[in-house]
Amino acid sequence: MFDTATARRLMVEGQVRTADVTNLDLQEAMLTLPRERFVPPSLAALAYLDKDIPIAKGRALLKPMVLAKLIQAAGVQSGDHVLDVACGTGYSSAVLARLASSVIALEEDAELARQAKEALAAVDAAQVQVVTGPLTAGWQPGAPYDVILLNGATEITPEALGRQLKPDGRLACIYGRSPAAKGMIFHVIEGQLVGRPVFDAAAGLLPGFAAPPAFVFEGFRP
């Protein structure tokens, strides 16, 4: 039988702590939350591997290490109000709920949102509100936020999301395309969303966050 408690411990000790994730509350959240509850049943045995786990339609749960480093870099505090963009099946929202006071979990895929509601209820994450809407638009009714977490990669600066941050808020995401992508933390500085890289990372590109095709002028051809 699959020993989930041992798998969680090995995940935290072998993937999270070794990646300089020192936040003890974050480690404890990942030690206790049943990650297998947030993946398709057929993939439950893979839930704790050092890889993105597919959940539906090209979407995936971020690697445990990548998620943990993003959350730690965002500096989530116990009183924070958090927007979890592209929450998928809700695992990241459940982790955030152990650290922050309130979490809004945004998902544009109705089936994933349904699964997230069920999984979050199963782990008693009552302070998480699951909402459905376009990922790129964020969730204005709940703004402003102390932290916005983008669960995947973006090739564009997420300006619309940045406008929903508090003045001292932080936006965490994977910026760019592999192999040059970086875990980034954005702040609003003089009205502009400005990011700084914090670690090398890779993640699947989220819908709506691709860079527009570049125009290439090939010149006149007779």
Secondary structure, DSSP 4 states (H G I P E B T S, - for coil): ---HHHHHHHHIIIIIGGGT---HHHHHHHHHS-GGGGS-GGGGGGTTSSS-EEEETTEEEPPHHHHHHHHHHHT--TT-EEEEET-TTSHHHHHHHTTSSEEEEEES-HHHHHHHHHHHHHTT-TTEEEEES-GGG--GGG--EEEEEEEEEESS--HHHHTTEEEEEEEEEEES-TTS-EEEEEEEETTEEEEEEEEE---PBPTT-SPPPPP-------
